[in-house]
Amino acid sequence: MISRTCLIDGVRLRFLQRRAGRTGILLIHGNSSCKEVFAKQFADLAKTDFGIVVPDLPGHGESDDSDRPSSTYSFPGYARILNSLMRRLGYDSFHALGWSLGGHIGIEMWARNPAVESLLITGTPPVRLNPTSVNEGFRWTGATALAGRRHFRSEDIRRYTKAMMGERLGSEHLLARAAKRTDGNARFWMVTNGLAGRGVDEIDAVSRVARPIAVVQGRADPFLRLDHFDRIRFKNLWKGRPQLIEAGHAAHWKSPQTFNRAMMEFFMQFN
């Protein structure tokens, strides 16, 4: 993996890339996180023939903050920038893996862009973008309430990263520093735009789009209502049901061997 920089829509994006080519896999991280959250997936993905692209979202990690926060920090805004990045890098088509916020961005891209051949989501319940449906897909907890908060105190960082990652992280841990660094506008506008309906109807999307989608989900996710998946009629869900593993919200981080087996089985059918 090499570290690269690309200017997209006036935003300087930092990303990791392995192998240019015509088909890639795009990894999209979660709210107040960074590209390195997928470090435990890199070795297995490197065994494939796909190009691998792992960006820091605008307002996160080493990427720039947006000077148009109300439009960039939305599912369509992020999707527009990531679609542009993949085109700029020369990928005619690609697969996507999205965690948490990254899964919602992934659904937006997969539903609207036929270049996205398949999607794997984790920690992401498909919802209609309104308060009622969001409450049906998510549990309301103190950590959930932090997702849209502009200003993080030290205690907020500790609570949020523990809930997200399933373990307490020291203040100098890379992912704790990523949460501290994140543009507070990214949290605020992502939640504000989502609740205002700015984005694709995700339940409609997964019920009508015929391209494959996989759900690999932590059974003990503190943010999600797992029974929400039972009420969704997926058009083309891999193996016909969510694949549940013994983990929390960050299944790819806490149970990487189990997660990676499912990830590789899903993506290798397209290799």
N, C-alpha and C positions, 0 to 999 in steps of 0.2 A: 504494500500500500504506500503510495506517495502522497504527500500533502500538496494541495494545489489551491489556487485562488482564481476566481472568475467574477467579473462584474456583470450582474444581471439586473436589468431595470433600475440601475443606479445603486444597487446594493452589492457590496463586495462580499461574496460568499467564500468561505473556506470549506474545503472538503477533502476527503481521502478518496483515492481512486486506485483501482487495480485493473489493468488491461483495458485499453480502448477497444472498440469493436462495434459491431452493429446491434448486438443485443446485450442488455445489462440487467443488473439487479440494483435497485435503489433502496437504501435503508433510511427510514425517516424516524427520528427520535421523538421523545415526548416533551411535554411542557416543562420549561425550566431545566432542561437537560442539555446534552451535547452529543456529538457524533461518537465519542469514545464509549458511550453506554453499550455499543454493539461490539466491543472489543472481543468478547467471548465467542462471537460468530465468525470472525474474520478467517481463522484457520480453516474451518470447514468450507466456507464459501470459496476460498482460494483453490479448492480441489475441483471446482467447476470450470467450464469454458466461458462463463459469463464475465463481462466487465462488472466491476463492483464500484458503486458510487455512494459515499456516505457523507452528506453535508451537515454542517451546522446551519440550522434554520436562521433566517434573519432575526436579529435580536437575541441570539443565543450563541454560546461558545465563542469562537473566534470570528464569526461573521459580524458584519456591521448591523447596527440598529437601523431601522427604517425611518426615513424622514416623512413617510406617509403612513403612520401607524394605524389609522382607522381603516385603511384599505388593505395594507400588506398583512396585518396580523388578523387574518381570517382564513377559514379553510380555502375559499377560492383564491385569496391572495397568495398564500403559501403555495398552493397547487400551481398557479400561474408561473411563479418563479422557478419551481422545481421542474415543471415541464420544459421551460425555456432552457434550464441548465442541461437537461438530458439531450435536447436538440442541439445545443451548442457543442456538446461533447461528441456528437455524431452517432448517438444511438437511435436506430430506426424504430426499435421497439424495446420494451423493458418490462421487467417484473418489479413489484414493489413489496416491501415488508415495512409495515408501520406499527409502531408501539404507541399506545395511548393517544395523545394528540396526533402523533404520526399516522395512526390508523385512520383517524377522521380525514386527515389530508389525503391519505391513500385512497379512501373511498371516493373523495371528490375527484381525484385524478382518474381513477379506474372507471368511474361512471361516465365521465365526459370525454376522455381521451382514449381512442381505440389503440393508441400505441402502447398502452398499459395492458399487457397480455394476461397478467394474473396478479392477484393481491393476497398477501397473508397479513392478517391483523391479529394483534395480541394486546389485551388490556383496553379494548375498544368496543363498546356496545353500539351497533348501528342504531341511530335514533332519528326521529324527525326533529328538525331544529326549532323547537318551541319548548317552553318550560314544562308542560305536561309530559311530553315524551321523554325529555331529558331526565325527569324524576322517575320515570318508569325504568330507565336503563341504568341510572346511577344511584348509589346510596348517598345520602346526605350526611356527612361527617364534618368534624372540625377541619380535617385535612382537605376534604373536598372544597370547603369554603375558601381555602387559600389559593385555589387554582386561578382565580381571577383577581387576586389582590395585587395592587400596584407596588406596594412597598413591603419588602420582606425584612423583618427583624431577625436577629440571630436565632431566636426561638422558633420563628416561622420556618426558617431554613431547616432546622433540625426536625421539626414535626413533618414537614412536607417530604423531605428526602427519605425519612424513615418509612412513611406510608408508601411512597412510590417504589422504593428499592427493597423494602422488607427487612432492612437492617439499619441500625444507627450508624451514621457516618460522621467521622470527625470533621472539624471545620476546615481542615486542609485537604480533605479527600477531593479528588478531581470533580466528582459529581456534586458535592456540597459547594465547591467554588463555582461550578456551572450555574447552580441555582442562584447564588449570590450575584453573579455577573448578569443574569438574564434581564433584559429590558422589561421593567414593570409594565410598560405599555403593551408588551406582547401578551402578558397574562390578561390584563384588563380588556383589551380589544378582542382577543380570541373568544373569551367568554361572552362579552357583550354582543359581538357579531353573531356568534353561534345561537344565542337565545333569541336574537332578532330574526333568525331564519335566513341568514346570509350563507347560502351553500345548498348543495343538493339535498333532497329528502333521502336520507341514507337507507331507511327501511324500504322505500320504493326502489332505490337503486339496487340493493342486494336481491330484491325479489324479481327484477326484470332483466338485469345484465347477465348475459349467458357466459361471459368469460369467467374462468374459475376464480373462486375465492376460498381461502382457508381461514379457519379460526383456531388458533392454538392458544389456549387460555389457562391462566392460573386458577386453580379451584378455590383458593383462599384470597382472591382479590378483594381488598377492602373497599374499593371504589365502585364495583359493579354489582348488579343484581343478575346472578347467573340465570335465573328462570326467565329473564327477558329474552334470551336467545330462543327459548322454546316457543315464543309467540311470533317469531319471524319466519316467514316462508322464503327461504333462500332459493334462488333460481338454479345455482350450480355450486353448492357447498361441497367442498372436498370431503369425501368419505360420508357425506350426508348428515354430519353433525359436528359440533365443536369438539375439538380434541382437548380434553381437560388434563392438566398435569398438576402435580403437587407443588404449587408455588403460589405466590401472591400476585401483585400487579405487574412486577417485572419478571415474568417467567423466564425470559431469555437470559436474565442476569443471575437469578437464584437457582435455576435448574437448567444450566446450559446444555448438559449432555442430552437430557430428555427433549428439551426444546429443539436442539439442533438436529436430532434424529428426525423429528417431524418436519422441520424446515427443509432439510435436504431431500427427504422423500417427496415433498411437495414440489420443490423447484427442479429436482432432477428429472421429473417427467417431461420437462420442456427443454432439457439440455441437449 
